[in-house]
Amino acid sequence: MTFNIQHTDRLSSARAGIMQTDHGPIETPIFMPVGTQGTVKGIHQSELEHVIKAQIILGNTYHLYLRPGTDILQKAGGLHKFIAWDKPMLTDSGGYQVYSLKGMRKITEDGVKFQSHVDGSKHFFSPESVMDIQRIIGADIVMAFDECTPYPCEYKYAKNSMYMTHRWLARCIYRMDNTDPIYGLHQTFSPIVQGSVYPDLRKESAEFIASQDQEMNAIGGLSVGEPHEDMYAMTELVCGILPSDKPRYLMGVGLPENILESIALGIDMFDCVLPSRNARHGILYTKDGLINIKNAKWQDDFSPIDIESTAPTSRIHTKAYLRHLFKVEELLAGQIATLHNLSFFLWLVSESRRRIIDGTFYAWKNSMVKSVSQRL
């Protein structure tokens, strides 16, 4: 993989770049729709490509390992072929899912024993096995196996967890260096910075991750309940340490205002389930703020959902109609809302890129943060 920074912002650390993978280019900053189980819920791959214009999507190692399983994926020729997606893809390592399985898992130096949320069956993830699974999935970008600490998290636990994540990282790198891609396409490996909200731990972790000299780097363990100010402070600290000539990925972030502020701090890549998950509950993201389309105030609003949206359905259908679909529980409601929200998130990062290039990003960002964070 190559990464070239094309423009930098004068008033912030924002940058516009381009990543080149074997499945095509990715213009940054970029948002990755989350396709947990081989699908971005509620929409088709053709809509991802042609309506939302997604450049890269994310798959989930934990869920894909359980269903359909590695045997099926390998027989299919990898996840790209299994789901008919010919653009770049990233897979997370399952570390966050392990974090969320509290009460159903046991973490040791060797790895993690856990019970399936599907049927209660017992499984084991090690740094080595997770790399093997991601080889079989065949994503363009694969993530290190780490422990995502909760918030709040005691200092001693965060420190011990960080060191274990570093030791796991060495095992991940060794496994990646001593195995080959299964499908003949290059797979980029990314370490993950941890350390909770403790500046000294984040600094130490970022320095260690930077020293590994991998093709890109990620920041994990944020957007897990901590105040936004802490998220930004840790992100700024880490971005000041990670090499500037490699992509920086802030995992699991986030809200539109989080994305804008983090772009300004030097982040290139984002993912989050919020735009698709909240869409299925009637929450719409717009340039003017947040809409709960189920509220009665929209029942006789016959204006388009969003006249400026890149999703045709948002320009054609009215707020009143979408509210009606949610009220009668039609499947089309979630589909229209998902198309809208993901189109908005992809617009947000592409417009950020355009503004970085033309020199108007910083003032526009400050204005947009105020706008997108209000409720309508």
URCOR-V778852 format. One line per field, one symbol per residue. phi: phi as a letter, one per 30 degrees, with the letter a starting at -180 (. if undefined). psi: psi as a letter, one per 40 degrees, with the letter a starting at -180 (. if undefined). burial: b if it has 24 or more other ideal C-beta (glycine too) atoms within 12 Angstrom, else e. A space follows every 50 residues. Layout:
# URCOR-V778852
phi: ???
psi: ???
burial: ???
This chain:
# URCOR-V778852
phi: .cbbdcbbddcbcdbcbbcccdckdbdcdbccecceciadejbceddedc cdidcabccceeddddbdjdddddddjjdedecibccebbcdcjeddded cejbbbcbddlbcbcdddbidcbbcceddddddddddiddbccddbcddd bdbdedddddddddedddeedddddddcbcedcicdcdcbdbdbkhcced ddddddddddddhddabbccichcjdeeddedddddedddcdedcbdccc dicldeddddddeddjdcbbbadeddddedcicccbdckcccdddddcdb ccdeeadcdddedddddcdddddedddchdddedddddeddddddddedd dedddddcicddddedddedddcccc
psi: iihhhdiiideaeiihahhhieeiihhiiihhihgdfeihheiidddddd ddfhdiihihddddddheiddddddefiddddefhfiiiihieeddddde fheeihhiddahhihhedeeiiihhidddddddddddfidhiiihihhii hihidddddddddddddddddddddddeiiideeihhhhhihhaebfhdd ddddddddddeefidiiihieiffeiiddddddddddddediheeiihhh hehaidddddddddeeidiiiieddddddeeehhhideahhgeeideedf heiidhdeiehdddddiidddddddddefidddddddddddddddddddd dddddddeeedddddddddddeeih.
burial: bebebebbbeebbbbbbbbebbbeebbbbbbbbbbbbbbbbbbebebbbe bbbbbbbbbbbbbbbbeebbeebeebebbbebbebbbbbbbbbbbbbbbe beeebebeeebbebeeeeeeeebbbbbbbbbbbbbbbbbbbbbbbbbbbe eebeeeebbebbbbbbbbbbbbbebbeeeeebbebbbbbbbbbbbbbbee bbbbbbbbbbebebbbbbbbbbbbebebebbbbbbbbbbebbbeebbbbb bbbbbbbbbbbbbbbbbbbbbbbbbbebbbbbbbbbbbebbbbbeeebee eeebbbeebbbebbeebbbebbbbbbeeeeeebbbbbbbbbbbbbbbbbb bbbebbbeeebbebbeebbeebbeee
